[in-house]
């Protein structure tokens, strides 16, 4: 059914893309997206339901359009500002929907380190969807690609815009923390005290210092 609306959908996506680019580059909004790397993407597509699943017949389910939902995990510079981060995630939406106009919803998790991309976001989260509500794509929206009611919803970490040399762990501290976490995950049955001792010896530091580094990095990631 989507093919019936291909021309309309293409025009809507082009208008949407031009709007985003103008927003980022206009004189009144001189905030441009920063470079970013897409580390992973996931397809979260589902059938567009307008009522409970149990209320559909098998044939009705087969005829329902698919809600194409994508999730992206990206790494951005650690010195990015909150507004730059928002512009960057919006730029990703514009690029991906330009490449595939049928995408109905996008979720983005932003990180400042590759090592953290399998965990909760460290810098920010954004969702692009109707009314700013993730599960609100109707069969009609999925069929027509009408984006007129779409909104961006952001959740930006407090540490963005507030990173200084005093509260940000060093590369060495990150490396020590990552090594400790790796050993803990790889050896769940081994006493944690033994692993701490081994990692401390590996980096020629005391167990007390290792614990302080672990706390520092953990607090940084949770801010």
C-alpha positions in Angstrom: 0.0 0.0 0.0 3.0 2.3 0.7 3.9 2.4 -3.0 0.7 4.3 -3.7 2.1 7.2 -1.7 5.7 7.1 -2.9 5.7 10.6 -4.5 4.0 12.2 -1.5 6.3 10.5 0.9 9.4 11.5 -1.1 8.3 15.2 -1.1 7.6 15.1 2.7 11.0 13.7 3.4 12.7 16.2 1.2 10.9 19.1 2.9 11.8 17.5 6.3 15.4 17.2 5.4 15.7 20.8 4.1 14.0 22.1 7.2 16.5 20.3 9.5 19.5 21.5 7.5 18.2 25.1 7.5 17.6 24.9 11.2 21.2 23.8 11.8 22.7 26.4 9.4 20.5 29.5 9.6 21.8 32.7 11.0 19.5 32.5 14.0 20.4 28.9 14.7 24.2 28.7 14.0 24.3 25.3 15.6 25.8 22.7 13.3 25.9 18.9 13.9 29.2 17.5 15.1 30.9 14.5 13.5 29.6 11.2 14.8 30.0 7.5 14.2 27.1 5.0 14.0 28.4 2.1 16.0 25.3 -0.1 15.7 21.8 0.0 14.3 18.9 -2.3 15.2 15.6 -2.9 13.4 12.7 -2.7 15.9 9.9 -2.9 13.3 6.4 -4.1 14.3 3.0 -4.3 12.8 0.9 -1.1 13.0 -1.8 -2.0 15.5 -4.9 0.2 16.1 -6.3 -2.2 18.7 -5.3 -5.2 20.8 -3.5 -7.9 19.0 -6.1 -10.6 20.0 -8.8 -8.6 18.3 -7.3 -9.1 14.8 -8.0 -12.1 12.6 -5.0 -13.7 10.8 -5.9 -12.1 7.5 -6.3 -8.7 9.1 -2.8 -9.0 10.7 -1.3 -9.9 7.4 -2.8 -6.8 5.7 -1.6 -4.4 8.4 1.3 -2.1 7.3 4.7 -2.5 9.0 5.9 0.3 11.4 9.6 0.6 10.5 11.4 1.6 13.6 15.2 2.0 13.9 17.5 2.3 16.9 21.0 3.8 16.5 23.9 3.9 18.9 26.4 6.7 18.1 29.7 8.0 19.5 30.2 11.7 19.6 33.1 14.0 20.7 33.3 14.4 24.5 33.4 18.2 24.2 30.1 18.4 22.3 27.5 20.9 23.7 23.9 20.0 24.5 22.6 22.0 21.5 25.2 20.5 19.3 24.3 17.0 20.5 20.6 17.7 19.7 21.5 19.0 16.2 23.7 16.0 15.6 20.9 13.5 16.5 18.4 15.5 14.4 20.9 15.4 11.5 21.1 11.6 11.8 17.3 11.4 11.5 17.3 13.6 8.4 20.0 11.5 6.8 18.4 8.2 7.5 14.9 9.2 6.5 16.3 10.7 3.3 17.9 7.3 2.5 14.8 5.4 3.5 11.5 7.5 3.5 9.6 4.6 4.9 11.2 4.8 8.3 8.4 5.6 10.8 10.3 6.1 14.1 13.9 6.5 15.1 15.6 6.2 18.5 19.2 7.4 19.1 21.5 6.7 22.0 24.6 8.9 22.2 27.9 8.0 23.9 31.3 9.6 24.3 33.2 6.3 24.3 33.0 3.2 22.1 33.5 1.0 25.2 30.1 2.0 26.7 27.8 1.5 23.7 26.4 -1.7 25.0 25.2 0.0 28.1 22.7 2.7 28.8 23.5 6.0 27.0 26.1 8.2 28.5 25.5 11.5 26.7 21.9 11.5 25.5 18.8 9.8 24.0 16.5 11.0 21.4 13.2 9.7 19.9 11.6 10.9 16.7 8.0 9.8 16.4 4.4 11.0 16.2 3.5 13.3 19.1 6.9 12.4 20.6 5.4 9.0 21.8 7.3 5.9 20.7 4.4 3.5 20.2 2.1 6.0 18.5 2.5 5.2 14.8 -0.9 4.3 13.5 -1.7 2.1 10.4 -2.6 5.4 8.6 0.8 7.0 9.4 2.7 3.9 8.5 0.8 3.7 5.1 1.0 7.4 4.1 4.3 8.4 5.7 2.6 11.5 7.1 5.2 13.2 9.3 3.2 16.4 10.1 2.6 15.3 13.8 6.2 14.2 14.5 8.3 15.5 17.4 11.8 15.2 18.7 12.1 14.2 22.4 15.5 14.6 24.0 17.0 13.3 27.2 20.5 14.8 27.6 22.9 13.9 30.4 23.8 16.5 32.9 27.5 16.0 32.2 27.2 17.3 28.6 28.4 20.9 28.6 29.9 20.4 32.1 33.0 18.2 31.5 36.2 19.5 32.9 39.6 18.0 33.5 38.8 17.9 37.2 35.7 15.6 36.9 36.5 13.6 33.7 38.5 10.4 34.1 41.8 10.2 32.3 42.5 7.7 29.5 44.5 5.6 31.9 41.7 5.6 34.5 39.2 4.6 31.8 41.6 1.8 30.7 41.9 0.5 34.3 38.2 0.6 34.8 37.5 -1.2 31.5 40.0 -3.9 32.4 38.4 -4.4 35.8 34.9 -4.6 34.3 36.1 -7.0 31.6 37.6 -9.4 34.2 34.5 -9.2 36.4 32.2 -10.1 33.5 34.5 -12.9 32.3 34.8 -14.5 35.8 31.5 -14.2 37.6 32.3 -17.1 39.8 35.6 -15.7 41.1 35.7 -13.7 44.3 35.6 -10.0 43.4 38.4 -9.3 45.9 40.7 -11.7 44.0 40.0 -10.0 40.6 40.5 -6.5 42.2 43.9 -7.7 43.5 44.9 -9.1 40.1 43.9 -6.0 38.2 45.7 -3.7 40.7 48.9 -5.8 40.3 48.6 -5.7 36.5 48.6 -1.9 36.5 51.0 -1.6 39.5 48.6 0.4 41.6 47.1 -0.3 45.1 43.7 -1.8 45.5 42.6 1.4 47.3 43.5 3.4 44.2 41.8 0.9 41.9 38.6 1.3 44.0 38.8 5.1 43.8 39.2 4.9 40.0 36.3 2.6 39.7 34.1 5.0 41.8 35.2 8.0 39.8 34.5 6.4 36.4 31.1 5.0 37.6 30.0 8.5 38.9 31.1 10.0 35.6 29.1 7.6 33.5 26.0 8.0 35.7 25.9 11.8 35.6 
